[in-house]
Amino acid sequence: MSSFIDHPDLEAPFQVSELLEGGTLREFIKKKGPQSVEDSLYILDGICGALSEAHSKGIIHRDVKPANILFGRAGTQ
């Protein structure tokens, strides 16, 4: 969620998001190497879902690359 600091002397944009501790896609590929087609499609499905969600809210990501794809944890911990 992006917003602005509401202060007359300091109007600056900021962004708040959940903590994603799973690393980046770039780090994952460096560590694990090339993935199977099935695993690549599984990862790509998640990326496309996230971009679709963002686009539905009018958000356009202009720098989609492995270093900007972050992995988080799903479910309860």
C-alpha positions in Angstrom: 0.0 0.0 0.0 1.5 3.4 -1.0 0.6 6.6 0.7 2.0 10.0 1.7 3.2 11.3 5.0 0.6 13.8 6.0 2.7 16.6 7.4 2.9 20.2 6.1 6.7 20.3 6.0 7.3 16.7 4.8 5.0 15.3 2.0 6.9 12.2 1.0 5.7 9.0 -0.5 6.2 5.7 1.3 5.2 2.1 0.8 4.2 -0.5 3.4 4.2 -4.2 2.5 4.4 -7.6 4.3 7.8 -8.9 5.3 8.9 -11.4 2.6 11.7 -13.6 3.9 11.9 -16.0 1.0 14.5 -14.1 -1.1 14.3 -13.2 -4.7 13.8 -15.3 -7.8 17.3 -14.3 -8.9 18.8 -15.7 -5.7 16.6 -18.8 -6.0 17.9 -19.6 -9.5 21.5 -18.9 -8.6 21.2 -21.3 -5.7 19.0 -24.0 -7.3 20.0 -23.7 -10.9 17.7 -24.1 -13.9 14.2 -25.4 -13.1 12.0 -28.0 -14.8 9.3 -26.7 -17.1 6.7 -27.8 -14.5 8.4 -25.9 -11.7 9.0 -22.8 -13.9 5.3 -22.7 -14.8 4.3 -23.0 -11.1 6.5 -20.0 -10.3 5.3 -18.1 -13.4 1.6 -18.8 -12.4 2.2 -17.0 -9.1 4.0 -14.1 -10.7 1.1 -13.7 -13.3 -1.4 -13.9 -10.5 0.3 -11.2 -8.5 0.6 -8.9 -11.6 -3.0 -9.5 -12.4 -4.0 -8.5 -8.9 -1.9 -5.3 -9.1 -3.3 -4.4 -12.6 -6.9 -4.9 -11.3 -6.1 -2.1 -8.8 -4.6 0.2 -11.4 -1.0 -0.5 -10.4 1.5 -1.1 -13.2 4.9 -2.6 -12.4 7.4 -1.2 -14.8 10.5 -3.3 -13.7 9.6 -7.0 -13.6 12.8 -9.0 -13.4 14.1 -11.9 -11.3 15.7 -9.5 -8.7 12.3 -7.9 -8.2 10.3 -11.1 -7.7 10.1 -11.8 -4.0 9.1 -15.0 -2.3 7.1 -15.1 0.9 5.7 -17.8 3.1 2.1 -18.9 2.7 -0.1 -20.5 5.4 0.2 -20.5 9.1 3.5 -20.7 10.9 
